[in-house]
Amino acid sequence: MQWFYTADGKQTGPVEDDQFKALVSQGVIKPDTMVWNETMGDKWQAAGQVGGLFGAAPAVSASAAPAVVKG
């Protein structure tokens, strides 16, 4: 799938899925960046509203947290 996004107020793209996801992970595309692909009709969306692009940070359970040792 090909994606388009806005950068410096201009439409950029198309970029393929892999490149698009790399741009997300590199912070080039942020949650407030407007993005579009052909499955979205004529409606651009903020990248943070597109499912699967920005996941919530995994929760750390109390048992997984490191113990604090005072010496």
C-alpha positions as CSV (number, residue, x, y, z in Angstrom):
1,M,0.0,0.0,0.0
2,Q,1.2,3.5,-0.7
3,W,1.0,6.3,1.9
4,F,1.1,10.0,1.7
5,Y,1.9,12.4,4.6
6,T,2.4,16.1,5.2
7,A,5.8,17.5,5.9
8,D,6.5,21.3,6.2
9,G,2.9,21.9,5.0
10,K,3.4,20.0,1.8
11,Q,2.1,16.6,0.7
12,T,4.9,14.0,0.6
13,G,4.8,10.6,-1.0
14,P,3.9,8.1,-2.1
15,V,6.0,5.8,0.2
16,E,5.5,2.1,0.6
17,D,4.3,0.4,3.9
18,D,7.8,-0.5,5.1
19,Q,9.3,3.0,4.4
20,F,6.2,4.6,6.0
21,K,6.5,2.5,9.2
22,A,10.3,3.3,9.3
23,L,9.4,7.0,9.2
24,V,7.0,6.5,12.1
25,S,9.6,4.7,14.2
26,Q,12.2,7.4,13.3
27,G,9.9,10.1,14.5
28,V,9.6,11.8,11.1
29,I,5.8,11.0,11.1
30,K,4.4,12.0,14.5
31,P,0.9,11.4,15.9
32,D,-0.3,14.8,14.7
33,T,1.1,14.3,11.1
34,M,-1.7,14.1,8.6
35,V,-1.6,10.9,6.6
36,W,-3.6,9.3,3.8
37,N,-3.8,6.0,1.8
38,E,-6.3,4.7,-0.7
39,T,-8.3,2.8,1.9
40,M,-9.2,6.1,3.6
41,G,-11.4,7.5,0.8
42,D,-10.9,11.2,0.5
43,K,-10.3,11.9,4.2
44,W,-6.8,12.6,5.6
45,Q,-6.3,11.7,9.3
46,A,-3.8,12.5,12.0
47,A,-1.4,9.5,12.1
48,G,-2.2,9.0,15.8
49,Q,-5.8,8.2,14.9
50,V,-4.8,5.5,12.4
51,G,-4.9,2.1,14.2
52,G,-1.7,0.3,14.5
53,L,0.7,3.1,13.8
54,F,1.3,4.3,17.4
55,G,0.8,1.7,20.1
56,A,0.5,2.4,23.8
57,A,3.7,1.7,25.7
58,P,3.5,-1.8,27.4
59,A,2.5,-1.7,31.0
60,V,5.2,-2.8,33.5
61,S,3.8,-5.1,36.2
62,A,4.9,-4.7,39.8
63,S,6.6,-8.1,39.6
64,A,8.6,-7.1,36.5
65,A,9.8,-3.8,38.1
66,P,13.4,-3.9,39.4
67,A,13.7,-4.0,43.2
68,V,15.2,-1.0,44.9
69,V,18.0,-2.1,47.3
70,K,19.2,0.4,49.9
71,G,22.6,-0.2,51.2
